[in-house]
Amino acid sequence: MDAALPAKPSFDSGGEFIRDTRRDVERYLASARTRRLGKLRLYAKSIVAFALLFGSWAALVPARPSVWLVPILFAGLVVGTILIAFCVMHDANHGAYFRKRRLNHLLGWTADSLLGLSSYAWRVKHNVAHHTYTNVDGFDADITQVPVARLMPVQQPRPWYRFQHLYIWPLYALMALRWQTIGDVSAFFRGSIGRSALRLPGGWDLSGLVVGKAIFVTWAIVVPMFFYPWWAVLAGYLVLSMVVSVVMAVTFQLAHCVEEADFVTAEQLTGRKRVWAVHEVETTVDFSPRNPVLTWMLGGLNYQIEHHLFPRVAHTHYARIAEIVQRNARRHGVRYVVHGSLRSALRSHYRHLRAVGRMGLPVEIEAG
Ligand SMILES: [Zn+2]
């Protein structure tokens, strides 16, 4: 099946829309005070994330609190882990944290040590496969989930997809668990994620992978076993992993897998070369931009359009950058979609899943 896929699509990297948007964003970031404030907010949030995760874990595991404190501390552990995933690991692995690549990789290593996922594989899966080939069938691994689910109209229909709007939610909960156990390993064996090459790590990358996994298993499973029965540790690990997983999967799906987003095949891109920036904006939507709690918790990923255009800019700037992108999109006739609330984005994702699960192939795919 892989052999049937065409060569990697390429985009037109220019265009007036991105030229004007970049110019305006550079103007906004030209102020040293603005840049410093954005970094300070990013670092302050990271301190909260680390303090919450380590503090909750220390109070929950070695300190063995009274029973009524357990759910509160566990909730702290869950929120701390979500903050690490969205506000530290994601930014750092994009290189948005520091100027030096090594420092970004070091902080991005929180993926291995605190989330149980390989940061080395994440950078291929997320930075390359997803960010370069957003919503391109077979190339963007996030949106290519066949034969489990059909997320784009261009994928082949199957009878069970009729029910995907119902069964997909528990599968979202298993996503992190899969990556923590067999996901990374099987991707290394395959040597690819989507159609992007994944080379076997060596040197520092290999050490980071092995040591990171060992640290994760130690704090998440081994140490808690000294203080709690095995079934309580297992239940805690599963709940933590599943909650973080649902929040991560749903956040990314609400940005790309909705009625308003474009979905394309590599053949379509070969036939009609698309302007990269327009492709990114039209395959992505923002949601609930006026919800400060959500924006803070999700590392600005409710401003996913801005993230896709400027992944190396700290997420604390996205709300201001959104005004610039929106203004230029209007000026250049680029479709820019915002769901005003989390609820409307969720409804759009649900309706998209149900509609795509039931439809036949688009006429041009069937014919060609
Ligand atoms: Zn990203």
Boltz pocket constraint, residues with backbone or C-beta under 6 A from the ligand:
constraints:
  - pocket:
      binder: B
      contacts: [[A, 90], [A, 94], [A, 126], [A, 131], [A, 307], [A, 311]]
      max_distance: 6.0
